[in-house]
Amino acid sequence: MSKSKNILIAPLNWGLGHATRCIPLIRKWQKEGHRVIIASDGDALLFLQKEFPQLIFEELPAYDIRYASHPFWNKLKLFFQIFKIRNAVRMEYRKIEELVEKYQLDLVVSDNRFGVRSNEVKSVYITHQLRVLSGMTTFLTTFFHRNIYKKFDEIWVPDIAENEGLSGRLGHLINSKLPIKYIGVQSRFTYKNVPIKYDFLAILSGPEPQRSQLEAILLKELPKLHKKVVLVRGVIEQKSTKYQKNGLTIYNYLTSNDLENLINASSIVIGRSGYSSIMDYYQLQKKIFVIPTPGQPEQVYLAKYLLAKGIAPYAKQINFDIQNLSQVMDYKGFTS
């Protein structure tokens, strides 16, 4: 085994996807005998503390990105948060320089945190968005993001390089000279061939207020199925809780091991088309129905990408009703 290294990994706190896809890397480094330090903020930090209570944690400045209640206003609201995010990135960069010295770091790995890099040690940036889709402003958002990640020594894309992988145009550029490395699909889960116990599993994720808005829709629609249905709310609290409501089994959140068992034991999964979620469903070979987060063009693109490949149907959040789920059996899912 190579010499033990001190590695810091820092996922963005924007939903839980960035944190969950860091889990297989953390496990790999632990197995290889490296010392891992985790840095983040908010729910992402709390989630990883529950997953790896034995590791060292550091809190970073929060970007505190907020969405508008209506997706139409998201771009404008994000624009007015640019200066707040820039200040957080500057503080983050200073904090990382302190941590490099404090822990004698050998490697710094950022998952979409702009200021998590160092001029003293190798710095890596994880992203599946080499292109940042934003409608008419895609050129500008992609240009802005490229100016961020080209400052790093390497860019790691959690996907396969061939045939546009799972991320499609998002994670694949033509003739790029950047130091891009495809590290394969990254999921915290393992497929298990177990008996199916539940007909449908709905998993909520992503930032507010859209998480709560979808929860309200599903709580209204899912009881109409009259099937065995489980809903995971995706709300990180001190303790995992379980209760029954209108014939549904509901959890506030589950640890990775418990959620892995639940997904493996479910026939069809309903969830967002966030990229980390898609990697999980791919890993677990599931049939899925996806509902993109309103105001996130990336998720709309990925939903259409899955549809075009015959993998999964989707519906806009505002249009979703229980009849949409009948389409799932016409698609191959990730079971082939």
FENJO-V747800 format. One record per backbone hydrogen bond with DSSP energy under -1.0 kcal/mol. CO is the residue of the C=O (numbers start at 1). NH is the residue of the N-H. Records with the same first field share a line. If there is no record, write none. Layout:
CO->NH, NH
This chain:
5->35
6->106, 107
7->37
8->109
9->39
10->111
12->14
16->20
17->21
20->23
22->26
23->27
24->28
25->29
26->30
27->31
28->32
29->34
30->33
35->7
37->9
38->58
40->60
41->45
42->46
43->47
44->48
45->49
46->50
47->51
48->52
52->55
56->38
58->40
70->73
71->74
73->77
74->78
75->79
76->80
78->81
79->82
81->85
82->86
83->87
84->88
85->89
86->90
87->91
88->92
89->93
90->94
91->95
92->96
93->97
94->98
95->99
96->100
97->101
98->102
99->103
100->105
107->8
108->124
109->10
110->126
111->12
113->116
115->117
122->108
123->153, 154
124->110
125->156
134->137
135->138
137->141
138->142
139->143
140->144
141->145
142->146
143->147
145->149
146->150
148->151
149->152
154->125
155->181
156->127
157->159, 183
159->184
162->165
164->168
167->170
170->130, 131
178->180
179->155
181->157
192->194
198->267
199->268
200->230
201->270
202->232
207->211
209->213
210->214
211->215
212->216
213->217
214->218
215->219
216->220
217->221
218->222
221->224
222->225
228->199, 200
229->249
230->202
231->251
232->204
241->252
243->250
245->248
248->245
249->231
250->243
251->233
252->235
255->259
256->260
257->261
258->262
259->263
260->264
261->265
263->266
265->197, 198
268->201
269->289
270->203
271->291
274->278
275->279
276->280
277->281
278->282
279->283
280->284
281->286
286->334
287->269
289->271
290->315
293->296
296->300
297->301
298->302
299->303
300->304
301->305
302->306
303->307
304->308
305->309
306->311
307->310
310->332
311->333
313->290
321->324
322->325
323->326
324->327
325->328
327->330
328->331
332->335
